[in-house]
């Protein structure tokens, strides 16, 4: 018995000694700017000698990279981490992964998710990492370390309104609201309520109420049940449509960089807008949907009512159909941006993660479905003696949607033509010309024969129509003649940067900014001057890349910052240095699409990277930090 206890004691001691020998990384934290917002922090990792930690999961996706918020505690504290700089590390051939040896600094900012300021005095973090031995190639169990940081100074604590113009403040609010899912949900719900007030839907409210009463055979309790399942059917239809739009978001993002795709969407939106403005009627498979509706009405009980509710979202077109399609395109575009942002933060996006992103599109369209179905539900359970009379106010709601969708068409027309080198004034001239031609054809009937006994007013109208068509045709043709249709494979910046296509020198000038074509040369200049490097990855087929090129000329603050405080570099798609960055795991966003921007310190470390070409305030701020 004594021998057994001795063996057990030896085993226990060997196990505890093995755990005691597991190496641990040293973590040091620091607040880099105590009086500026957003607060910048540094977590410095010190790795034991002959060991390494992982910065990536490796080619086999089997390693645990360093995670600064392993338990997602920041979100619980109302904060978001924004990475600024992280160690580049080295690529380990044995592990097939990017690893960190010796020391490395993770620099980031903390900003509030909500507008309310976090109440805690300190920020709690759980850092998780995995160490491996370089000599024995033994990898140890993942380790966690609790980290406390001082509470951040948020943007709400600093009055920056004096430095922003009214337009910049409005744009800042608009972009921040894009990330607010519940605000988007509320706007969609409002759009649904307004859609229910269109001439095609409003008259159906009392008819639907009578239908539900008949389905319940006059039983008040059953009337509420039928009204509820009818309402649920409408919501389900729009929720599924939003999910489908969200699932196509990734492919939509790639397509949306093409000029042809943007112009095609401009045509779609114009068609829908003209339908709402009453020029013609759109009916998407109305006969088939009506047949399904008739078949479902024969099914007794709540099931039949639910099926009719599911089909109601399609039946109540054509007024709502164009609105729904326009909103679905917007949802797909928004989900595509979110998917691209997630792909930038993570090497791999699983099917489950894509599905969860797509669910946000479903939630938005569910809001629209609630807005459309709510009036039907209320009218069905509350027997109103009298509804407001239908009148001109219904057409005003319908026309308001029409002009809103027409504005969407103009924005896509602008993005498409900017790729081909058009300026905003050229796009406006083309739009005005198209409107003049449309008015001449549809309102002045210039292609219809004029009767011999036509009155003087009709002749004047015909003359004005012909004059408008001539002016419109001249505006369109003269504006289109200045454009250059650049294929995707072309490497010169072509129409967007005409000086570059003609200039074979290493530096070319645009709006006073000296753009370097070689990153190697810019890197040497940055070390000599102490200025950060700003890289714009460009392609002539990328609509937002061209939009940013225009922004560098029109935005005075950005223009001055790039001219005096940074070394500006523009790398063009398919050129050697562009491809070198594309192959670098740190810039994996280049494998997804463009635009993409990077700010690199004079020491060669990444300070900031992003895909939003409108984030000019952030770009200027990061350049100023690197130049100080």
Secondary structure, 3 states (H helix, E strand, C coil): CHHHHHHHHHHHHHHHHHHHCCCCCEEEEEECCCCCCCEEEEEEEECCCCEEEECCCCCCCCCCCCECCCCCHHHHCCEEEEEEECCCCEEECCCCEEEECCEEEEEEEEEECCCCCCCCCEEEEEEEECEEECCCCCECCCEEEEEEEECCCCHHHCCCHHHCCHHHHHHHHHHHHHCCHHHHHHHHHHHHHHHCCCHHHHCHHHHHHHHHHHHCCCCHHHHHHHHHHHHHHHHHHHHHHHHHHHHCHHHHHHHCCCHHHHHHHHHHHHHHHHHHCCCCCCCCCHHHHHHHHHHHHCCCHHHHHHHHHHHHHHHCCCHHHHHHHHHHHHHHHHHHHHHHHHHHHCCCCCHHHHHHHHHHHHHHHHHHHHHHHHHHHHHHHCCCCCCCCCCHHHHHHHHHHHHHHHHHHHHHHHHHHHHCCCCHHHHHHHHHHHHHHHHHHHCCCCCCCCCCCCCHHHHHHHHHHHHHHHHHHHHHHHHHCCCCCCCCCCCCCHHHHHHHHHCCCCEEEECCEEEECCHHHHHHHHHHHCCEEEEEEECCCCHHHHHHHHHHHHCHHHHHHHHHCEEEEEEECCCHHHHHHHHCHHHHHHHCCCCEEEEECCCCCEEEEECCCCCHHHHHHHHHHHHC
